Amino acid sequence: MLQSPALYPWILKPASLTLSPVSLRLSIHCCSSSPSILSESLDAAVAGDLSAKERRQLRNGRREKNAAVSGNWREEVEEILARRRKKDYSNWKEKLNLDNLAKLGPQWWTVRVSRVNGQETVERLSRALARGFPDMDFKVYFPAVREKRKLKDGSYSDKVKSIFPGCVFLHCVLNKEVHDYIRDCAGIGGFIGATVGNTSISVDLHFISKRQINKPKPVVAEDMEKIFQEAKEQQQSFDQAFEREHQERISNCHVDSLPPESKNVTNAENQSGEEDVECLAPGANVRVLSGPFAKFNGHLKCLDHANKKATVQFTLFGKESFVDLEVAQIVVDKA
């Protein structure tokens, strides 16, 4: 049975079916456009005179208007991509190749050594490089200061104090051969740098050990200048402190001579009949009468009348040594 159109208004007549697809397509396609463009397209669609060329022109005009509103974003994106640094897709073997370090020329490198016997390790490394690479120019710098101290027995000792414990600076042209040679030396812990990879070492059939590859990093010249300056300043401060301490000891000593009853004079001097005995004073030549340094000759450096102590300078095995003795153990040497 046929239904009445008045009761069911959504049932279209056959004549209206020709316009419904066009109207539906245009309304969906132009929904994102401005109201003016949408109205023009609808009017043209209703009139039935919208050709393919006109639709293309309409579409191009809409694109131009959208570009004017949003700006030329394509050029901005291209400019940003041009400024962006391209990623380096170099081969991983090139990064692990330590021979490329030779292209940098002579540089300062930091080597890890033992903190306990760093001075001995530096001397051993210098001898090993001179023996293994006689034609290579290198410098081994161990930043340290010499600290002088007075011991309990009155003698003085020179102690080497490291500024950067566990670090030694090497100046040379570094490549893989030199790198492996230094790393295999006794007491060397390798170079300071960045880990760039690892290698697999077959220990046995069931175990494979991996060894990290540490690529050394050169020290900047400005940093080395600061290290040299710091070592120089610390050495000067230690020397000045030692001089102040030495001057304080001399100022505390009594320059005047001791009373005659406190002096020990040899039998030969008593038999000579001399009435005046030469006074003990800093700078005088003295002779030791008793003790471990008996019959030794030296120079009197300091005289402490309050404690009855005298600091005497001796030359032992070609090295100057200072020894504190009792005043009763020394006498002026007139020879």
VEXDRENBA-184438 format. One record per residue: x, y, z of N, C-alpha, C in turn. Coordinates in steps of 0.001 Angstrom, whole numbers, padded with zeros to 6 digits, always signed. Each point is the difference from the previous one (the first is absolute). Example, Ala and Ser with C-alpha at 12.3 -4.5 7.8 and 13.67 -1.06 7.14 Angstrom:
2
+013190-005690+007800-000890+001190+000000+000900+001200+000000/-000350+001050-000720+000820+001190+000060-000770+001090+000730/
END
This chain:
335
+000845-001187+000000-000845+001187+000000+000871+001223+000000/-000363+000991-000824+000784+001221-000125-000271+000910+001190/+001092+000643+000445-000091+000922+001129-000132+001409-000514/-000683+000800+000710-000216+001394-000406+001211+000831+000340/+000434+000884-000910+001143+000873+000303-000269+000945+001127/-001230+000359+000238-000288+000924+001104+000262-000649+001342/-000277-001320+000069+000275-000685+001260+001476-000286+000187/+000722-000260-001073+001442-000326+000075+000754+000994-000865/+000380+001124+000573+000619+001054-000814+001387-000354-000482/+000691-000975+000582+001370-000315-000451+000035-000815-001269/-001157-000444-000444-000045-000729-001265-000017+001017-001111/+001068-000005-000841+000164+000989-001053-000670-000483-001261/-000286+000989-000788-000559-000307-001303+001104-000423-000933/-000314-000693-001052+001038-000430-000946+000729+001156-000635/-000662+001119-000185+000678+001144-000640+001063+000593+000894/-000129-000111+001297+000979+000593+000923+001222-000862+000206/+000013-001210-000480+001156-000872+000206+001206+000454-000795/-000186+000773-001034+001136+000445-000823+000821+001060+000696/-000581+000796+000875+000725+001080+000670+000532-000408+001367/-000524-001038+000582+000425-000347+001359+001453-000440+000086/+000523-000786-000934+001422-000363+000141+000921+001189-000111/-000290+000918-000912+000862+001183-000178-000029+000863+001231/-001183+000215+000533-000110+000848+001183+000700-000639+001183/-000121-001276+000167+000643-000697+001116+001505+000037-000125/+000507-000221-001205+001454+000000-000209+000594+001375+000237/-000629+001048-000498+000521+001356+000158-000057+000452+001444/-001034-000384+000704-000093+000435+001393+001079-000651+000847/+000328-001234-000245+001055-000675+000765+001372+000510-000406/+000227+000241-001246+001305+000421-000499+000341+001421+000421/-000973+000854+000121+000246+001416+000247-000325+000395+001433/-000096-000941+000882-000366+000340+001364+001094+000765+000715/+001285-000192-000385+001103+000680+000657+000307+001342-000609/-000712+000417-001050+000278+001258-000672-000730+001128+000697/+000316+001188-000446-000653+001186+000543-001453+000043-000443/-000855+000780+000674-001434+000040-000369-000243+000545-001393/+000842+000963-000449-000211+000576-001339+000257-001024-001088/+001095-000772+000165+000315-001018-001010-001060-001088-000007/-000467-000342+001198-001027-001032+000075-001297+000444-000680/-000338+001248+000203-001230+000503-000637+000131+000048-001509/+001209+000393-000490+000201+000046-001441-000099-001391-000613/+000627-000976+000658-000051-001358-000540-001417-000559+000006/-000753+000329+001058-001378-000481+000045-000865+000653-001066/+000229+001297-000195-000775+000687-001041+000323-000554-001374/+001326-000254-000222+000382-000548-001303-000538-001405-000179/-000004-000767+001084-000521-001365-000103-001487-000001-000280/-000715+000928+000646-001439+000074-000242-000278+000451-001415/+000805+000967-000474-000193+000480-001370+000370-001056-001015/+000937-000930+000401+000395-001075-000887+001042+000391-001025/+000725+001163+000177+001006+000446-000968+001413-000075+000567/+000334-000867+000991+001338-000146+000589+000749-001075-000760/+000956+000423-000829+000788-000940-000793+001235-000452+000782/+000751-000916-000595+001217-000501+000657+001051+001090+000132/+000145+000840-001009+000968+001098+000046-000355+000986+001088/-001290+000302+000120-000420+000941+001032+000212-000583+001400/-000264-001270+000118+000265-000623+001308+001485+000045+000356/+000845-000220-001008+001440+000072+000243+000431+001412+000374/-000515+000990-000681+000308+001383+000348-000497+000342+001396/-001180-000481+000318-000537+000231+001338+000886-000632+001076/+000469-001188-000300+000882-000684+000953+001331+000732+000152/+000581+000473-001091+001259+000747+000075-000166+001315+000753/-001103+000674-000218-000240+001235+000743-000123-000242+001485/-000649-001102+000343-000124-000325+001416+001372-000298+000617/+000856-000656-000730+001349-000285+000500+000810+001278+000194/-000129+000939-000947+000731+001258+000140-000462+000781+001222/-001303+000009+000235-000503+000702+001176+000476-000660+001291/+000013-001321+000012+000493-000703+001194+001490+000252+000229/+000774+000073-001092+001431+000284+000130+000243+001408+000499/-000824+000957-000439+000157+001380+000466-000335+000127+001475/-000963-000800+000469-000381+000074+001406+001045-000667+000895/+000432-001176-000369+000943-000760+000834+001451+000370-000226/+000340+000757-001034+001381+000349-000271+000686-001065-000826/+001195+000345-000444+000752-000924-000848+000756-000977+000898/-000698-001002+000484+000603-000934+000952+001014-000916-000653/-000135-000249-001295+000928-000915-000657+001425+000561+000004/+000148+001293-000277+001330+000603-000002+000596+000024+001399/-000830+000219+001002+000506-000008+001371+000511-001377+000396/-000736-001027-000369+000435-001362+000329+001288-000347-000728/+000104+000387-001266+001222-000274-000754+001196+000747+000588/-000210+001204+000476+001093+000758+000609+000462-000636+001301/-000946-000490+000801+000371-000663+001258+000766-001290-000273/-000440-000759-000983+000694-001243-000333+001386+000261-000561/+000175+001116-000712+001320+000327-000539+000966+000388+001105/-000499+000684+001042+000877+000384+001107+000334-001169+000906/-000849-000990+000029+000238-001143+000887+001197-000799-000495/+000876-000347+000967+001205-000756-000341-000364-001427-000377/+000548-000437-001089-000265-001358-000443+000715-001002+000893/-000637-001102+000240+000569-001048+000834+001131-000703-000719/+001060-000257+000792+001167-000666-000571-000245-001506-000013/-000103-000540-001192-000229-001435-000155+001305-000708-000378/+001097+000378+000696+001277-000617-000319+000025-001450+000477/+000932-000714-000520+000122-001407+000328+000490-000158+001433/-000483-001001+000712+000403-000185+001391+001462-000382+000118/+000549-000611-001032+001422-000336+000040+000872+001247-000034/-000466+001044-000673+000758+001244-000022+000031+000648+001383/-001095-000131+000746-000023+000562+001346+000928-000758+000939/+000120-001301-000204+000854-000806+000868+001454+000003-000435/+000306+000561-001140+001367+000004-000511+000818+001054+000743/+000941-000444+000828+000829+000916+000777+001092+000650-000831/+000242-000496-001201+000997+000639-000862-000444+001383-000462/-001293+000276+000084-000476+001331-000376+000456+001075+000980/+000440-000409+001198+000491+000979+000966+001302+000645-000452/+000745-000695-000863+001255+000569-000496-000239+001224-000872/-001210+000127-000555-000302+001167-000832-000060+001282+000818/-000183-000114+001306-000043+001179+000858+001364+000593+000256/+001070-000755-000290+001344+000497+000245+000397-000176+001461/+001096+000645+000417+000425-000104+001405-001036+000631+000930/-000442-000779+000957-001002+000460+000964+000389-000488+001393/-000599+000637+001003+000155-000451+001379-001098-001011+000310/+000413-001149+000545-000931-001068+000354+000144-000309+001485/-001090-000406+000621+000001-000335+001421+000041-001510+000166/+000985-000463+000776+000203-001428+000236-000237-000286+001480/-000730-001064+000282-000243-000408+001385+001151-000867+000502/+000515+000346+001183+001085-000754+000620-000395-000304+001442/+000876-000728+000673-000247-000343+001394+000134+001241+000877/-000876+000118+000986+000054+001143+000909+001095-000149+001044/+000453-001226+000225+000984-000236+001055+001405+000315-000490/+000410-000642-001075+001355+000183-000537-000072+000622-001391/-000612+001167-000072-000150+000663-001292+001320+000447-000597/+000932+000460+000866+001292+000466-000496+000790-001144-000629/-000017-001154+000613+000708-001152-000571-000635-000435-001323/-001310+000056-000078-000677-000372-001247+000344+000958-001123/+000126+001281+000312+000359+000995-001020+001404-000262-000529/+000926-000277+000891+001367-000291-000441+000045-001277-000837/-000772-001002+000402-000041-001243-000767-000622+000221-001377/-001028+000832-000069-000640+000296-001281+000939+000768-000925/+000752+000932+000543+000940+000768-000831+001075-000901-000588/+000524-000905+000809+001019-000921-000512-000587-000944-001047/-001242-000453+000219-000620-000921-000958-000257+000679-001343/-000455+001255+000017-000238+000710-001258+001299+000302-000728/+001031+000359+000750+001289+000266-000643+000593-001263-000612/-000272-001139+000613+000515-001254-000531-000866-000537-001140/-001306+000131+000113-000892-000549-001022-000170+000880-001220/+000061+001324+000181-000177+000942-001116+001125+001034+000050/+001184-000374-000429+001143+000930+000108-000123+001217-000905/-000762-000084-001069-000122+001123-000940-001182+000912+000312/-000766-000301+001018-001190+000797+000310+000335+001064+001034/-000494+001211-000224+000159+001093+000953-001166-000041+000988/+000319-000075+001271-001045-000065+001017+000478+000717+001257/-000962+000392+000807+000253+000625+001295-000944-000632+001016/+000546-000346+001143-000793-000556+001091+000043+000999+001147/-001142+000510+000376-000079+001031+001041-000786-000551+001182/+000667-000003+001146-000618-000455+001243-000105+001201+000936/-001156+000654+000062-000118+001213+000827+000139-000324+001480/+001076+000505+000587+000270-000257+001412+000856+001137+000545/+000061+000093+001308+000819+000998+000689+000898-000731+000990/+001161+000593+000257+000944-000552+000974-000224+000694+001337/-000360-000794+000961-000301+000521+001330+001134-000370+000959/+000610+001024+000589+001094-000210+000953-000560-000006+001412/+000415-001007+000759-000440-000104+001385+001175-000377+000894/-000118+000451+001238+001029-000308+000981-000434-001209+000813/+000885-000998+000073-000311-001224+000720+000334+000147+001478/-000373-001017+000775+000242+000053+001442+001475-000054+000347/+000801-000678-000833+001426-000083+000283+000757+001249-000431/-000691+001004-000503+000650+001243-000406+000319+000097-001470/-000077-001100-000732+000299+000030-001431-001227+000467-000787/+000233+000343-001263-001051+000495-000880-000217-000995-001135/-001234-000149-000376-000346-000929-001075-000803+000735-001072/+000239-000370-001255-000746+000529-001142-001019-001047-000439/-001268+000342+000077-001071-000914-000370-000739+000549-001208/-000215-000864-000990-000719+000390-001211-001494-000200+000246/-000758+001072-000115-001444-000031+000213-000703+000270-001324/-000831-000937-000428-000690+000126-001278-001166+000981+000114/-000168+000830-001031-001115+000946-000034-001278-000695-000471/+000136-000862-001000-001135-000779-000511+000332-001480+000170/-000268-000571+001172+000356-001404+000232-000701-000927-000991/+000791-000910-000564-000553-000969-000935-000048+000455-001438/+000546+001182-000315-000046+000534-001366+001389+000426-000445/+000327-000342-001240+001245+000408-000649-000366+000535-001376/+000670+001046-000422-000294+000630-001286+001118-000327-000985/-000418-000499-001169+000931-000435-001044-000231+000837-001246/+001082+000557-000548-000070+000817-001222+000688-000764-001126/-000784-000425-000990+000541-000766-001118-001053-000089-001092/+000403-000621-001107-000929-000335-001081-000499-001413+000274/-001269-000123+000305-000553-001273+000454-000659-000741-001153/+000297-001285-000082-000676-000895-000937-000282-001317+000716/-000501-000972-000724-000391-001260+000637+001208-000748+000547/+001119+000039-000702+001183-000721+000462+000523+000586+001302/+000118+001325+000049+000482+000651+001224-001014-000174+001127/-001277+000075-000337-001052-000150+001007+000060-001379+000656/+000101-001045-000795+000051-001351+000558+001301-000241+000763/+001098+000604-000464+001287-000184+000681-000034+000630+001393/-000556+001196+000100-000067+000678+001296-000977-000713+000927/-001107-000466-000539-001009-000651+000833+000519-001297+000605/+000905-000680-000689+000527-001268+000497+001179+000174+000945/+000452+001242+000240+001109+000217+000931-000461-000260+001430/+000948-000412+000837-000322-000299+001392-000346+001281+000747/-001081-000041+000757-000432+001148+000787-000872+000984-000738/-000291-000237-001285-000817+000904-000804-001438-000514-000025/-000944+000892+000259-001409-000372-000007-000749+000416-001243/+000714+000455-001028-000647+000405-001243-000110+001504-000111/-000672+000428-001052-000189+001420-000282-001372+000446+000490/-000101+001282+000271-001274+000598+000389-000691+000521-001251/-001219-000449-000223-000747+000397-001190-001426-000486+000087/-000559-000361-001155-001386-000459-000086-000035-001400-000582/-000905-000818+000505-000170-001361-000499-000804+000034-001295/+000585-000537-001073-000639+000038-001319-000448-001377-000469/+000322-001050+000726-000410-001337-000422+000722-001056+000806/-000119-001243-000422+000685-001093+000667+000323-001071-001022/+000941-000822+000364+000418-001110-000847-000158-001296+000772/-000236-001061-000707-000179-001320+000606+001301-000777-000077/+000419-000519+001134+001220-000790+000090-000387-001416+000407/+000355-000964-000799-000345-001389+000284+001038-000585+000949/-000446-000300+001215+000898-000583+000996+000063-001512-000166/-001130-000632-000109-000042-001434-000259-001219-000281-000873/-000331-001241-000143-001108-000370-000880-001355+000378+000575/-000089+000171+001306-001291+000235+000634-000118+001398+000604/+001044+000817-000086-000044+001314+000646+000611+001031-000931/-000704+001103-000182+000464+001108-000838+000022+001259+000856/+001156+000620+000095+000156+001214+000791-000086+001220-000904/-000676+001025+000487-000124+001255-000736+000886+001056+000647/+000752+000674-000843+000914+001038+000474-000423+001334-000596/-000202+000980+000867-000439+001304-000472+001131+000744-000698/-000363+000747-001038+000951+000834-000733-000202+001432+000463/+001014+000540+000657-000061+001352+000532+000792+000920-000921/-000672+000921-000638+000661+000920-000924+000534+001190+000778/+001320+000226-000001+000567+001110+000779-000501+001346-000502/-000107+000919+000936-000428+001363-000319+001138+000955+000321/+000438+000821-000956+001128+000906+000264-000380+001100+000976/+001018+000496+000704-000188+001092+000952+000198+001322-000734/-000885+000938+000250+000078+001305-000663+001247+000735+000481/+000606+000789-000900+001226+000731+000336-000229+000975+001149/-001169+000622+000065-000285+000936+001094-000029-000721+001344/-000527-001212+000027-000018-000763+001251+001408-000392+000435/+000865-000331-000951+001378-000336+000357+000736+001211+000552/-000267+001184-000537+000626+001209+000536-000435+000237+001441/-001258-000271+000300-000474+000146+001377+000678-001010+000925/+000238-001205-000500+000675-001017+000814+001435+000411+000281/+000709+000507-001013+001369+000473+000206+000035+001144+001014/-000930+000919-000112-000031+001144+000905-000313-000436+001425/-000912-000952+000150-000339-000477+001338+001178-000702+000659/+000741-000801-000766+001177-000673+000556+001059+001017+000426/+000180+001043-000781+000984+001030+000339-000400+000756+001260/-001266+000339+000126-000455+000735+001179+000097-000852+001264/-000355-001272-000098+000099-000856+001181+001445-000204+000431/+000924-000116-000963+001410-000147+000352+000517+001256+000698/-000411+001162-000477+000421+001243+000642-000559+000111+001409/-001232-000404+000200-000588+000064+001341+000704-000948+000967/+000379-001194-000457+000732-000928+000860+001380+000549+000347/+000681+000588-000973+001327+000565+000264-000078+001169+000973/-001006+000843-000156-000134+001132+000909-000325-000459+001416/-000826-001022+000134-000313-000525+001329+001237-000597+000661/+000830-000685-000784+001223-000571+000559+000968+001099+000421/+000096+001060-000786+000891+001106+000357-000471+000689+001273/-001303+000210+000133-000508+000629+001223+000282-000865+001224/-000196-001291-000149+000285-000896+001130+001477+000007+000361/+000850+000041-001019+001439+000021+000266+000421+001306+000666/-000578+001109-000440+000338+001283+000610-000500+000083+001434/-001148-000595+000280-000504-000001+001370+000905-000803+000924/+000528-001102-000506+000921-000782+000834+001276+000778+000279/+000489+000708-001004+001228+000770+000204-000239+001151+000966/-001172+000639-000104-000286+001125+000899-000172-000455+001439/-000463-001234+000202-000157-000513+001360+001315-000428+000630/+000999-000177-000833+001299-000398+000527+000717+001210+000606/+000813-000224+000972+000791+001055+000636+001319+000131-000734/+000232+001208-000456+001219+000235-000756+001198+000153+000928/-000275+000467+001216+001129+000196+000926+000609-001331+000398/+001206+000041+000441+000751-001210+000348-000500-000569+001310/+000342-001231+000205-000393-000677+001229+000942+000384+001130/-000428-000161+001259+000905+000247+001136+001194-000937-000049/+001150+000442+000537+001210-000849-000070-000174-001339+000679/-000800-000078+001082-000141-001270+000696-000787-001036-000792/-000772+000423-001001-000781-000943-000787+000729-000494-001227/+001195+000431-000206+000748-000409-001180+000917-001160+000342/+000134-000881-000932+000926-001116+000122+001201+000292-000877/+001120+000089+000604+001227+000296-000719+000903-001221+000094/+000606-000339-001075+000874-001169-000036+001220+000208+000878/+000649-001121+000328+001185+000064+000848+001123+000755-000679/+000040-000133-001320+001062+000713-000712-000195+001500+000096/-001235+000470-000026-000275+001428+000109+000221+000488+001427/-000245-000842+001004+000247+000385+001390+001485+000112+000277/+000800-000882-000635+001431+000023+000227+000684+001130-000758/-000666+000571-000964+000615+001075-000771+000130+001268+000799/-000750+000110+001121+000124+001162+000865-000740+001216-000503/-000879-000170-000946-000745+001139-000511-001049+000403+001024/-000124+001241+000273-000956+000471+000988-001382+000265-000621/-000019+000466-001248-001281+000298-000658-000344-001124-000970/-001187-000495+000130-000506-001049-000877-000925+000647-001026/+000164-000349-001286-000821+000583-001061-001466-000370+000204/-000873+000944-000221-001434-000190+000241-000630-000800-001136/-001029-000774+000397-000811-000695-000998-001024+000981-000561/-000044+000097-001310-000939+000905-000670-000394-000623-001329/-001207+000276-000475-000403-000538-001304+000967+000399-001103/+000365-000981-000815+000958+000212-001073+001400-000471+000328/+000263-000342+001260+001334-000445+000393+000203-001464-000362/+001257-000355-000241+000360-001395-000251+000134-000726+001334/-000664-001119+000134+000001-000741+001258+000448-001430-000261/+000382-000636+001091+000404-001403-000036-000789-000737+001068/-000478-001204-000345-000813-000798+000912+000933-000820+000876/-000272+000021+001287+000851-000708+000950-000495-001409+000299/-001307-000192+000058-000539-001308+000380-001283-000251-000782/-000451-001242+000109-001233-000362-000675+000252-000679-001338/-001045-000251-000767+000157-000688-001294+000832+000786-001008/+000032+001335+000154+000746+000840-000938+001317+000478+000605/+000578-000790+000878+001263+000385+000631+001094+000165-001052/+000827+001026+000200+001127+000343-000870-000446+000519-001374/-001302+000309-000151-000488+000620-001232+000094+001515+000128/+000323+000645-001092+000058+001457-000050-001200+000533-000775/-000542+001109+000490-001149+000595-000665-000103+001481+000286/-001111+000576-000435-000271+001431+000192-001186+000151+000941/+000160+000896+000965-001069+000258+000953-001039+000915-000655/-001225-000504-000142-001054+000773-000652-000904+000706+001002/-000253-000626+001133-000933+000578+000968+000410-000438+001403/-000178+000920+000952+000379-000272+001386-001171+000366+000903/-000531-000995+000712-001132+000190+000905+000512-000143+001426/+000190+001173+000655+000553-000022+001352-001018-000514+001012/-001288+000248-000217-001017-000423+000967-000081-001520+000076/+000018-000656-001135-000094-001465-000022+001358-000673-000081/+001071+000795-000072+001365-000526-000091+000142-000931-001209/-000529+000491-001128+000071-000739-001249+000729+000841-001040/+000668-000688-000905+000718+000663-001091-000283-000759-001293/-000304+000742-001053-000238-000591-001320+001272+000131-000820/+000555-001140-000392+001281-000046-000710-000249-000557-001399/+000659+000610-000971-000114-000428-001395+001214-000854-000357/-000276-001204-000493+001044-000918-000448-000174-000274-001488/+001084-000422-000634-000028-000460-001387+000270-001493+000008/-001065-000783-000178+000092-001458+000063-000319-000576-001361/+000959-000722-000560-000171-000660-001302-000398+001002-001088/+000581+001170+000071-000267+001009-001006-001316+000728+000164/-000715-000206+001101-001287+000637+000233+000033+000711+001340/-000534+001223+000028-000022+000779+001221-001120-000491+000912/+000357-000196+001285-000963-000469+000992+000124+000861+001243/-001140+000223+000670-000046+000787+001226-000319-000937+001153/+000796+000108+001077-000144-000880+001157-000028+000860+001253/-000936-000324+000893-000085+000679+001296+000831-000770+001020/+000917+000698+000657+000891-000609+000991-000071+000784+001302/+000487-000643+001058+000140+000698+001270+001173+000978-000087/-000143+001121+000701+001079+001000-000023+001275-000578+000594/-000139-000911+000956+001180-000587+000630+000748-000935-000939/-000605-000383-001124+000645-000932-000913+000869+000686-001048/-000047+001315-000112+000750+000692-001049+000945+001009+000624/+001000+000348-000788+000977+000998+000410+000474+000716-001248/+000450+001224+000167+000463+000775-001142+001265-000620-000562/+000006-000167-001317+001166-000564-000685+000884+001150-000466/+001185+000118+000558+000918+001091-000343+000906-000350-001162/-000044-001245-000441+000911-000397-001068-000408+000630-001325/
END
